[in-house]
Amino acid sequence: MPRRFWFEFDLDPDDDNIPVYLRHGCGVTAEDYEDAVKIVHERVFHGAPLPPIVKMIEDVDVATLDGNHVLPNMGLPLIRGVWFPLGFNKGFE
């Protein structure tokens, strides 16, 4: 059964190479933790090393996420893949 994961990363606030949308975190639905990290690594970071994970919530209640940025800009958390930020599931099977 797929599970919803929420990740927050240790991002350098002065690093202009980090996309603004990742500063809020990343939501992904996956089979387990390892699958979630694999999806984030491949889809969001395009195979580049992940920054350190500073927060991980398994089975996150999406209603508890930021109502100003995350909730109005997220995809469906019922389907395996990245649901926040948007745009990382194109061609994802």
Contacts in CASP RR format, 6 or more apart in sequence:
PFRMAT RR
TARGET T0000
AUTHOR 0000-0000-0000
METHOD contacts of the structure
MODEL  1
MPRRFWFEFDLDPDDDNIPVYLRHGCGVTAEDYEDAVKIVHERVFHGAPL
PPIVKMIEDVDVATLDGNHVLPNMGLPLIRGVWFPLGFNKGFE
2 29 0 8 1.000
2 30 0 8 1.000
2 31 0 8 1.000
2 78 0 8 1.000
2 79 0 8 1.000
2 80 0 8 1.000
3 29 0 8 1.000
3 30 0 8 1.000
3 31 0 8 1.000
3 32 0 8 1.000
3 36 0 8 1.000
3 58 0 8 1.000
3 59 0 8 1.000
4 27 0 8 1.000
4 28 0 8 1.000
4 29 0 8 1.000
4 58 0 8 1.000
4 59 0 8 1.000
4 60 0 8 1.000
4 62 0 8 1.000
4 77 0 8 1.000
5 27 0 8 1.000
5 28 0 8 1.000
5 29 0 8 1.000
5 30 0 8 1.000
5 33 0 8 1.000
5 36 0 8 1.000
5 56 0 8 1.000
5 57 0 8 1.000
5 58 0 8 1.000
5 60 0 8 1.000
6 25 0 8 1.000
6 26 0 8 1.000
6 27 0 8 1.000
6 55 0 8 1.000
6 56 0 8 1.000
6 57 0 8 1.000
6 60 0 8 1.000
6 65 0 8 1.000
7 25 0 8 1.000
7 26 0 8 1.000
7 27 0 8 1.000
7 28 0 8 1.000
7 36 0 8 1.000
7 40 0 8 1.000
7 53 0 8 1.000
7 55 0 8 1.000
7 56 0 8 1.000
8 25 0 8 1.000
8 26 0 8 1.000
8 53 0 8 1.000
8 54 0 8 1.000
8 55 0 8 1.000
8 56 0 8 1.000
9 22 0 8 1.000
9 25 0 8 1.000
9 26 0 8 1.000
9 50 0 8 1.000
9 51 0 8 1.000
9 52 0 8 1.000
9 53 0 8 1.000
9 54 0 8 1.000
10 51 0 8 1.000
10 52 0 8 1.000
10 53 0 8 1.000
10 54 0 8 1.000
11 18 0 8 1.000
11 22 0 8 1.000
11 23 0 8 1.000
11 51 0 8 1.000
12 18 0 8 1.000
13 23 0 8 1.000
18 51 0 8 1.000
19 85 0 8 1.000
21 73 0 8 1.000
21 85 0 8 1.000
22 44 0 8 1.000
22 85 0 8 1.000
24 66 0 8 1.000
24 69 0 8 1.000
24 70 0 8 1.000
24 84 0 8 1.000
24 85 0 8 1.000
25 70 0 8 1.000
25 84 0 8 1.000
25 85 0 8 1.000
26 40 0 8 1.000
26 44 0 8 1.000
26 82 0 8 1.000
26 84 0 8 1.000
26 85 0 8 1.000
27 60 0 8 1.000
27 74 0 8 1.000
27 77 0 8 1.000
27 82 0 8 1.000
27 83 0 8 1.000
27 84 0 8 1.000
28 36 0 8 1.000
28 39 0 8 1.000
28 40 0 8 1.000
28 81 0 8 1.000
28 82 0 8 1.000
28 83 0 8 1.000
29 36 0 8 1.000
29 77 0 8 1.000
29 78 0 8 1.000
29 79 0 8 1.000
29 80 0 8 1.000
29 81 0 8 1.000
29 83 0 8 1.000
30 36 0 8 1.000
30 38 0 8 1.000
30 39 0 8 1.000
30 80 0 8 1.000
30 81 0 8 1.000
31 80 0 8 1.000
33 56 0 8 1.000
33 58 0 8 1.000
37 50 0 8 1.000
39 80 0 8 1.000
39 81 0 8 1.000
39 82 0 8 1.000
40 50 0 8 1.000
40 82 0 8 1.000
41 47 0 8 1.000
41 50 0 8 1.000
43 81 0 8 1.000
43 82 0 8 1.000
43 88 0 8 1.000
43 89 0 8 1.000
43 92 0 8 1.000
44 82 0 8 1.000
44 85 0 8 1.000
44 88 0 8 1.000
62 70 0 8 1.000
62 71 0 8 1.000
62 74 0 8 1.000
62 77 0 8 1.000
63 71 0 8 1.000
65 71 0 8 1.000
65 74 0 8 1.000
65 84 0 8 1.000
70 84 0 8 1.000
73 84 0 8 1.000
73 85 0 8 1.000
73 86 0 8 1.000
74 83 0 8 1.000
74 84 0 8 1.000
74 85 0 8 1.000
74 86 0 8 1.000
75 83 0 8 1.000
75 84 0 8 1.000
75 86 0 8 1.000
76 83 0 8 1.000
77 83 0 8 1.000
80 92 0 8 1.000
81 88 0 8 1.000
81 89 0 8 1.000
81 92 0 8 1.000
82 88 0 8 1.000
82 89 0 8 1.000
82 92 0 8 1.000
END
